[in-house]
Amino acid sequence: MANPFIEELKWRGMIHDAMPGTDEQLNESQTAGYVGIDPTADSLHIGHLVSVMMLKHLQRHGHKPIALVGGATGMIGDPSGKSKERNLLSEKELRHNQAALKNQLSQFLDFDSQEANAAVVVNNYDWMKEFSFLDFIRDVGKHITVNYMMSKDSVKKRLGSEAAEGMSFTEFTYQLVQGYDFLHLFRTMDCKLQMGGSDQWGNITTGTELIRRVAGGKAYALTCPLITKADGSKFGKTEDGNIWLDKNRTSPYKFHQFWLNTADEDAEKYIKIFTVLSREEIDALIAEHRENPGRRLLQNKLAEEVTIAVHGKEELETAIAAGKILFGKGTEEALRNLSETDFLSVFEGVPQTEVSKSDIVGTDTINLFAAATGFLKSNGEVRRALKENSLQINKSKVKSEDFTVEEAHLINGKYLLLQRGKKNYFLVVVK
């Protein structure tokens, strides 16, 4: 009989491979399943969200999610899908990152439930730190042959690529360490399922094999497809790098804009993967969107749902207000309500100049828009714009040459936003 959790992942497009018997195991009893996240930064990025959503659905269907934040494996690096060995972190850095990641995971998983399927965070450093090298090769290494390890795609690609720099012994043994994690969780928490991206299949199945050989037990593997964009480019990457969940790394405005700017084809795929909206709701949204793509209904709903999940409703409303500011519909109040980070995100790429406070405070309209900032080319151009009623300061109309800049006009004490017409912006940074 098909399992409801597996069926949900299927219609959401979130299954790439599942080991035979996974359905039966999930139907038979409440099952603990885990996903590993290496804490190489103090924030998740949206590339992590697919496996986090798998854990979320697992818990919603009554099973127990385990998030393994891998202190030990984070000290090694995983060769899957990479051509170079990653930088290794100190224990202090890893501990800091783990605490930050648990805080972010709590937005998706229920750690406080009194039910048996409350989510748990574990750290493989806790059971690996006392493991000597000799103990490891005796108790773990002898059960998995080099031939078996060499057959993994992640190893073959690294060894077979002319461009690759080879593979260190450290990285080669990664699958044994990850495999031992699964064995440890099988023994201590009765964990019988490991999930991850399709590039993790080799590492995960090493764990199921180790459980079979060492513990005589049966465990299962489930992977999701690696998410790509319709144009073939990498999901979750922009010119500036990753889209992070930490608002200090990626502002809520930028985060919201990323989802808002999704292509139609991608939006249909992403709304199934990154939200918990029901099949009926999603099908209705897709049908309505296809009738009038110009309204971008799907993108708006996707951006709304994911931003609320990560940043909350208040930050969503701020992000929406920020978007309206740039496209001519905002107010001075909305502008002043933005954090400095969001303010700078909204006006990133807008021409700007730096001026001293003494040169700007007390100046009049003509001087402000022309000589003091260089926004407009001449006094005559400023006067023409005044007649057209097209000048604004901080989203408020300037109607007279007699306007004088006061210190109170400075946003966050150091910015003035000048504008001519709907889309011609200029940012003055006051030092």
C-alpha positions, -999 to +999 in steps of 0.1 A: +000+000+000+013+035-009+024+055+020+008+090+024+042+107+031+057+091+000+027+100-021+028+136-009+065+139-018+057+123-052+031+149-063+053+176-050+081+165-073+104+157-043+114+121-049+143+111-070+151+076-056+136+055-028+150+022-016+126-007-020+106-013+012+105+023+023+067+025+018+062-006+039+085+006+067+066+039+069+032+021+069+043-003+095+052+021+123+062+056+133+097+059+117+126+082+127+143+097+096+172+121+094+188+146+072+225+157+076+235+193+073+272+203+076+275+235+096+300+253+073+281+286+079+260+301+107+230+301+084+211+278+061+206+289+025+176+281+003+195+252-012+191+235+022+153+241+022+144+210+001+158+185+026+143+206+055+109+205+038+113+167+036+118+166+074+088+189+078+065+167+057+079+136+076+068+152+109+034+163+095+027+127+086+034+115+122+070+104+119+100+116+138+125+141+121+161+142+132+183+170+120+220+159+121+241+191+123+274+175+115+302+188+136+325+159+128+317+157+091+319+195+089+355+191+099+361+168+069+341+180+039+319+161+016+331+153-020+296+149-034+291+173-064+323+192-056+355+194-075+376+209-046+380+201-009+362+226+013+379+247+040+378+230+074+365+247+105+375+248+141+353+232+168+344+267+182+332+279+148+312+247+142+295+250+177+285+285+169+271+275+135+252+246+150+234+268+175+224+292+148+212+264+125+190+248+152+173+282+157+165+284+120+153+248+118+128+255+146+109+277+122+101+246+102+102+217+127+085+213+161+111+206+187+089+214+217+061+189+210+052+165+238+044+138+212+068+110+204+076+125+170+091+158+184+120+169+162+155+164+175+189+180+166+219+158+170+256+165+165+279+137+151+309+153+168+294+141+201+299+104+192+329+108+169+352+129+191+362+099+213+366+075+184+403+068+178+415+062+142+425+026+151+390+020+166+374+034+136+392+013+110+387-018+132+350-013+140+338+004+108+364+003+081+367-034+079+330-039+070+331-018+038+355-027+010+375-002-011+359-017-042+325-007-027+336+028-019+353+033-053+320+023-071+302+055-057+295+081-084+308+110-061+342+092-059+343+082-096+337+118-108+364+132-086+390+106-096+380+106-133+379+143-139+410+157-156+403+191-140+400+177-105+429+181-081+425+145-069+408+134-037+423+133-003+421+103+020+400+125+043+374+131+017+375+095+005+366+083+040+336+107+042+311+081+032+323+058+060+318+086+086+284+094+072+276+057+071+286+054+107+263+083+116+234+063+102+245+032+121+248+051+154+213+067+150+199+032+140+214+018+173+206+047+196+174+062+182+160+034+161+164+056+131+156+036+099+155+063+072+180+088+058+170+115+033+189+140+013+197+153-022+202+129-051+239+135-050+239+119-015+226+086-027+260+069-025+268+082+010+233+072+023+234+037+008+268+032+024+250+037+057+222+012+049+249-013+039+269-007+071+237-012+092+230-045+073+266-058+078+273-046+113+239-046+130+221-071+108+193-045+105+173-030+076+174+007+069+162+028+040+172+057+017+151+084+001+165+112-020+150+143-037+160+157-071+186+185-071+166+217-078+175+235-110+161+266-127+143+264-161+172+282-178+197+257-165+214+280-140+219+269-104+190+273-080+195+297-051+225+315-065+225+351-076+254+374-088+259+381-051+261+344-041+237+323-020+202+334-008+205+329+029+179+325+056+197+348+080+184+383+073+218+398+081+232+379+051+202+383+028+177+410+037+140+400+038+134+424+009+160+406-013+148+372-001+112+381-011+124+396-044+142+363-053+110+343-051+090+371-067+113+371-098+109+334-104+101+323-139+066+309-145+078+274-151+099+274-120+072+290-099+049+260-107+076+237-094+088+257-064+054+263-049+050+225-045+084+221-030+088+251-007+053+255+007+029+233+026-001+245+006-025+216-003-026+200-037-061+215-043-048+250-034-018+247-056-037+233-086-062+262-083-034+287-081-016+273-112-048+272-132-056+308-123-021+319-130-021+303-165-052+323-174-035+356-166+003+352-162+008+389-161-007+392-126+021+369-114-003+354-089+019+323-085+051+342-078+033+365-053+019+335-034+052+317-034+071+347-022+045+354+005+045+318+018+083+313+019+090+347+033+065+342+062+080+308+069+115+321+072+111+357+084+075+361+097+045+382+086+059+415+098+090+412+077+069+401+047+048+433+050+080+454+052+094+436+021+062+442+001+062+479+012+099+482+001+091+467-033+063+493-037+087+521-029+110+513-058+082+510-083+067+543-074+039+534-050+056+539-017+053+567+009+077+586+030+064+567+061+071+534+044+106+546+034+114+556+070+100+523+084+127+503+065+157+490+083+190+504+070+198+470+055+165+469+036+168+505+026+202+499+010+189+467-006+160+485-022+182+512-037+212+490-046+224+500-080+208+535-078+233+563-087+246+579-055+270+605-042+286+613-008+284+648+006+292+663+039+264+673+063+275+709+063+272+711+025+236+696+024+218+708+056+204+743+049+206+741+011+176+749-011+159+729-038+179+743-067+213+737-051+203+703-037+192+688-070+220+704-090+253+717-077+254+700-043+247+665-056+251+665-094+218+646-098+205+671-124+228+689-147+218+725-142+197+749-122+175+753-153+168+716-154+157+717-118+134+746-125+118+727-155+113+697-133+097+718-106+072+731-132+065+695-143+058+687-106+082+657-110+106+663-081+105+643-049+126+640-017+121+609+003+090+601-017+074+635-009+067+661-037+089+692-038+067+721-050+089+751-045+124+765-049+121+776-012+124+741+002+153+738+026+170+706+037+169+701+075+187+674+095+153+658+102+149+650+065+179+626+067+167+589+068+186+570+094+205+602+100+225+599+068+204+594+036+183+616+013+164+600-016+160+623-046+137+615-074+127+629-108+096+613-123+086+577-115+118+558-119+147+582-119+163+579-084+194+593-068+207+585-034+226+611-013+248+596+014+255+623+040+288+620+059 
